Amino acid sequence: MKKIRFLLATFSLMLGSVLFAQPVTITGTVTDGTDGMPMIGVTVVIKGTTEMV
């Protein structure tokens, strides 16, 4: 019985981490603040992370 509870708890924790790790697609255009022209070759960093898109 303890083994079943352990396996169920482990499975629940693994499932929860998979559900929260869903990828998000970010789209858009980076423009210059002065003339509004699109900027070429920019790298965008998501604030508060080290993720680059």
DRENPA-3360 file (N, C-alpha, C; in nm, 2 decimals, always signed):
BEGIN
1 = MKKIRFLL = +0.08/-0.12/+0.00/+0.00/+0.00/+0.00/+0.09/+0.13/+0.00 ~ +0.20/+0.13/+0.08/+0.28/+0.24/+0.08/+0.35/+0.26/-0.06 ~ +0.38/+0.15/-0.13/+0.44/+0.16/-0.26/+0.35/+0.23/-0.36 ~ +0.22/+0.19/-0.35/+0.12/+0.25/-0.44/+0.11/+0.40/-0.41 ~ +0.10/+0.44/-0.29/+0.09/+0.58/-0.25/+0.21/+0.66/-0.30 ~ +0.33/+0.60/-0.28/+0.45/+0.66/-0.33/+0.45/+0.68/-0.48 ~ +0.42/+0.58/-0.55/+0.41/+0.59/-0.70/+0.31/+0.69/-0.74 ~ +0.19/+0.69/-0.68/+0.09/+0.79/-0.71/+0.14/+0.93/-0.68;
9 = ATFSLMLG = +0.20/+0.96/-0.57/+0.25/+1.09/-0.54/+0.36/+1.13/-0.64 ~ +0.45/+1.04/-0.67/+0.56/+1.07/-0.77/+0.50/+1.10/-0.90 ~ +0.40/+1.02/-0.95/+0.34/+1.05/-1.08/+0.27/+1.19/-1.08 ~ +0.20/+1.22/-0.97/+0.13/+1.35/-0.96/+0.23/+1.46/-0.96 ~ +0.34/+1.45/-0.90/+0.44/+1.56/-0.90/+0.50/+1.57/-1.04 ~ +0.53/+1.46/-1.11/+0.58/+1.47/-1.24/+0.48/+1.53/-1.34 ~ +0.36/+1.49/-1.33/+0.25/+1.55/-1.41/+0.24/+1.70/-1.39 ~ +0.24/+1.74/-1.27/+0.23/+1.88/-1.24/+0.35/+1.96/-1.30;
17 = SVLFAQPV = +0.47/+1.91/-1.30/+0.58/+1.98/-1.36/+0.57/+1.99/-1.51 ~ +0.52/+1.88/-1.57/+0.50/+1.88/-1.72/+0.40/+1.98/-1.76 ~ +0.29/+2.00/-1.68/+0.18/+2.09/-1.72/+0.23/+2.23/-1.71 ~ +0.31/+2.27/-1.61/+0.36/+2.40/-1.60/+0.47/+2.44/-1.69 ~ +0.53/+2.34/-1.76/+0.65/+2.37/-1.85/+0.61/+2.38/-1.99 ~ +0.49/+2.42/-2.02/+0.44/+2.43/-2.16/+0.51/+2.55/-2.23 ~ +0.55/+2.53/-2.35/+0.62/+2.63/-2.43/+0.52/+2.74/-2.47 ~ +0.58/+2.86/-2.48/+0.50/+2.98/-2.52/+0.56/+3.04/-2.65;
25 = TITGTVTD = +0.48/+3.07/-2.75/+0.53/+3.13/-2.87/+0.52/+3.28/-2.86 ~ +0.63/+3.35/-2.88/+0.63/+3.50/-2.88/+0.66/+3.55/-3.02 ~ +0.57/+3.63/-3.07/+0.59/+3.69/-3.20/+0.58/+3.84/-3.19 ~ +0.63/+3.91/-3.29/+0.62/+4.05/-3.29/+0.74/+4.11/-3.37 ~ +0.74/+4.24/-3.38/+0.84/+4.32/-3.45/+0.91/+4.42/-3.36 ~ +1.04/+4.42/-3.35/+1.12/+4.51/-3.27/+1.14/+4.64/-3.36 ~ +1.10/+4.75/-3.32/+1.11/+4.87/-3.39/+1.20/+4.97/-3.32 ~ +1.26/+5.06/-3.40/+1.34/+5.17/-3.34/+1.25/+5.27/-3.28;
33 = GTDGMPMI = +1.29/+5.32/-3.16/+1.21/+5.42/-3.09/+1.20/+5.56/-3.15 ~ +1.30/+5.59/-3.23/+1.30/+5.72/-3.29/+1.22/+5.74/-3.42 ~ +1.24/+5.64/-3.51/+1.17/+5.65/-3.64/+1.07/+5.54/-3.67 ~ +1.06/+5.44/-3.58/+0.96/+5.33/-3.60/+1.00/+5.23/-3.70 ~ +1.12/+5.23/-3.75/+1.16/+5.13/-3.85/+1.20/+5.00/-3.78 ~ +1.17/+4.89/-3.85/+1.20/+4.76/-3.79/+1.35/+4.74/-3.78 ~ +1.40/+4.68/-3.67/+1.54/+4.66/-3.64/+1.58/+4.52/-3.69 ~ +1.69/+4.50/-3.75/+1.74/+4.37/-3.80/+1.84/+4.31/-3.71;
41 = GVTVVIKG = +1.83/+4.18/-3.69/+1.93/+4.10/-3.61/+1.92/+4.13/-3.46 ~ +1.81/+4.17/-3.40/+1.81/+4.19/-3.26/+1.78/+4.06/-3.19 ~ +1.82/+4.05/-3.06/+1.79/+3.94/-2.97/+1.71/+4.00/-2.86 ~ +1.60/+3.93/-2.83/+1.51/+3.97/-2.72/+1.53/+3.88/-2.60 ~ +1.55/+3.93/-2.48/+1.56/+3.85/-2.36/+1.44/+3.87/-2.28 ~ +1.38/+3.76/-2.24/+1.25/+3.77/-2.16/+1.29/+3.82/-2.02 ~ +1.23/+3.93/-1.97/+1.26/+3.99/-1.85/+1.25/+3.90/-1.73 ~ +1.35/+3.90/-1.65/+1.35/+3.81/-1.53/+1.40/+3.67/-1.55;
49 = TTEMV = +1.45/+3.64/-1.68/+1.50/+3.51/-1.71/+1.63/+3.53/-1.79 ~ +1.69/+3.41/-1.83/+1.80/+3.42/-1.92/+1.76/+3.36/-2.06 ~ +1.63/+3.34/-2.08/+1.57/+3.29/-2.21/+1.58/+3.40/-2.31 ~ +1.64/+3.36/-2.43/+1.65/+3.45/-2.54/+1.56/+3.40/-2.66 ~ +1.50/+3.49/-2.73/+1.42/+3.45/-2.84/+1.46/+3.53/-2.96;
% end
